Amino acid sequence: MAQEREDPQPGEQVALLYEQAEARAADAGENLVGSKGFASVLGQMAENAAALTKLGTGAMDLVIRNLRVAGRRDVVRLGRQLARNEDKLERVLQELEEVRDELGRERSRSSSAREGARANGASSRGSGQSGGSASRRSSSTKRSGAKQRDSSSS
């Protein structure tokens, strides 16, 4: 019975060997990760990955450009142009609104001046004879213009 306890079973031997191998691998991994060489290799790998990404992106841009399909750069450039055009259009609209406001103020001044002149003219002339003569003038002008058009078309 003493011999049976001293000799481990095959399953126990495998577990013991596995634990020893795991401990040795952990020690070796800690030594490797703790060294300066590992840090430099890791840094070089990161640089290489970034360089490969840049090369791949450039190659894809070249392929897209050769296929004459709009690429990312083209879309970005068009977006910038659109933004500039929108800014210019906004400035033109602001100027147009200012001109409209100024024109409205001018019209209100001139109409109030005309109304004031009419009020002054009507009180000095009496019954407002000028209104009837102006309407007669415009209707006679319309008739003469129609006659000229009729004669030129025949």
C-alpha positions as CSV (number, residue, x, y, z in Angstrom):
1,M,0.0,0.0,0.0
2,A,2.9,2.3,0.6
3,Q,4.0,1.8,-2.9
4,E,0.7,2.8,-4.3
5,R,0.8,6.1,-2.5
6,E,4.3,7.0,-3.7
7,D,3.7,6.2,-7.3
8,P,1.2,8.7,-8.7
9,Q,-1.5,7.7,-11.1
10,P,-1.1,8.5,-14.8
11,G,-3.7,11.2,-14.7
12,E,-2.0,12.8,-11.7
13,Q,1.3,12.6,-13.6
14,V,-0.1,14.4,-16.6
15,A,-1.6,17.2,-14.3
16,L,1.7,17.6,-12.5
17,L,3.6,17.9,-15.8
18,Y,1.1,20.4,-17.1
19,E,1.4,22.6,-14.0
20,Q,5.2,22.5,-14.3
21,A,5.1,23.4,-18.0
22,E,2.7,26.2,-17.3
23,A,4.9,27.7,-14.5
24,R,8.0,27.5,-16.7
25,A,6.1,29.2,-19.6
26,A,4.8,31.9,-17.3
27,D,8.3,32.6,-16.1
28,A,9.6,32.8,-19.6
29,G,6.8,35.0,-20.7
30,E,7.4,37.4,-17.8
31,N,11.1,37.6,-18.6
32,L,10.3,38.2,-22.3
33,V,7.7,40.9,-21.7
34,G,9.9,42.6,-19.1
35,S,12.9,43.0,-21.5
36,K,13.7,46.1,-23.6
37,G,13.9,43.9,-26.7
38,F,10.2,43.1,-26.4
39,A,9.2,46.7,-26.1
40,S,11.3,47.6,-29.2
41,V,9.8,44.8,-31.2
42,L,6.3,45.8,-30.2
43,G,7.0,49.4,-31.2
44,Q,8.4,48.3,-34.6
45,M,5.3,46.2,-35.1
46,A,3.0,49.2,-34.4
47,E,5.0,51.3,-36.8
48,N,4.8,48.7,-39.5
49,A,1.1,48.3,-39.0
50,A,0.6,52.1,-39.4
51,A,2.8,52.2,-42.5
52,L,0.9,49.3,-44.1
53,T,-2.4,51.0,-43.3
54,K,-1.2,54.1,-45.0
55,L,0.1,52.2,-48.0
56,G,-3.2,50.4,-48.3
57,T,-5.2,53.5,-48.1
58,G,-3.0,55.2,-50.7
59,A,-3.3,52.2,-53.0
60,M,-7.1,52.1,-52.7
61,D,-7.3,55.9,-53.4
62,L,-5.2,55.3,-56.5
63,V,-7.5,52.4,-57.7
64,I,-10.6,54.5,-57.1
65,R,-9.1,57.5,-58.9
66,N,-8.1,55.3,-61.9
67,L,-11.7,53.8,-62.0
68,R,-12.9,57.5,-62.2
69,V,-15.1,57.0,-59.1
70,A,-15.4,59.8,-56.6
71,G,-13.1,59.0,-53.7
72,R,-12.9,60.3,-50.2
73,R,-10.6,63.3,-51.1
74,D,-13.0,64.3,-53.9
75,V,-16.0,64.2,-51.6
76,V,-14.1,66.3,-49.0
77,R,-13.0,68.8,-51.6
78,L,-16.6,69.1,-52.9
79,G,-17.9,69.5,-49.4
80,R,-15.5,72.5,-48.9
81,Q,-16.6,74.0,-52.2
82,L,-20.2,73.6,-51.2
83,A,-19.6,75.3,-47.9
84,R,-17.8,78.2,-49.6
85,N,-20.7,78.6,-52.0
86,E,-23.3,78.5,-49.2
87,D,-21.4,81.2,-47.4
88,K,-21.3,83.4,-50.5
89,L,-25.0,82.8,-51.2
90,E,-25.7,83.8,-47.6
91,R,-23.8,87.0,-48.0
92,V,-25.7,87.8,-51.3
93,L,-29.0,87.1,-49.5
94,Q,-28.1,89.5,-46.7
95,E,-27.2,92.2,-49.2
96,L,-30.5,91.6,-51.0
97,E,-32.5,92.0,-47.8
98,E,-30.6,95.2,-47.0
99,V,-31.4,96.6,-50.5
100,R,-35.1,95.6,-50.2
101,D,-35.3,97.3,-46.8
102,E,-33.7,100.4,-48.2
103,L,-36.0,100.4,-51.2
104,G,-39.0,100.0,-48.9
105,R,-37.9,102.9,-46.8
106,E,-37.4,105.0,-50.0
107,R,-40.8,104.1,-51.3
108,S,-42.5,104.9,-48.1
109,R,-40.8,108.3,-48.0
110,S,-41.8,109.0,-51.6
111,S,-45.4,107.9,-51.2
112,S,-45.7,110.0,-48.0
113,A,-44.2,112.9,-49.9
114,R,-46.7,112.4,-52.8
115,E,-49.6,112.1,-50.4
116,G,-48.5,115.3,-48.8
117,A,-48.2,117.0,-52.2
118,R,-51.6,115.7,-53.3
119,A,-53.1,117.0,-50.1
120,N,-51.5,120.4,-50.6
121,G,-52.4,120.4,-54.4
122,A,-56.0,119.4,-53.8
123,S,-56.6,122.1,-51.3
124,S,-55.1,124.8,-53.6
125,R,-56.8,123.6,-56.8
126,G,-60.2,122.9,-55.3
127,S,-62.0,119.8,-56.5
128,G,-59.1,117.7,-57.9
129,Q,-59.3,118.3,-61.7
130,S,-55.8,116.8,-62.3
131,G,-57.0,113.2,-61.6
132,G,-59.4,113.2,-64.5
133,S,-57.0,114.6,-67.0
134,A,-54.3,112.1,-66.1
135,S,-56.7,109.2,-66.6
136,R,-57.7,110.6,-70.0
137,R,-54.1,110.9,-71.0
138,S,-53.3,107.3,-70.1
139,S,-56.3,105.9,-72.0
140,S,-55.5,107.9,-75.1
141,T,-51.9,106.7,-74.9
142,K,-53.1,103.1,-74.7
143,R,-55.3,103.6,-77.7
144,S,-52.6,105.1,-79.9
145,G,-50.1,102.3,-78.9
146,A,-52.7,99.7,-79.9
147,K,-53.2,101.4,-83.3
148,Q,-49.5,101.4,-83.9
149,R,-49.2,97.7,-83.1
150,D,-52.1,96.9,-85.4
151,S,-50.6,98.8,-88.3
152,S,-47.2,97.3,-87.8
153,S,-48.5,93.7,-87.8
154,S,-50.5,94.1,-91.1
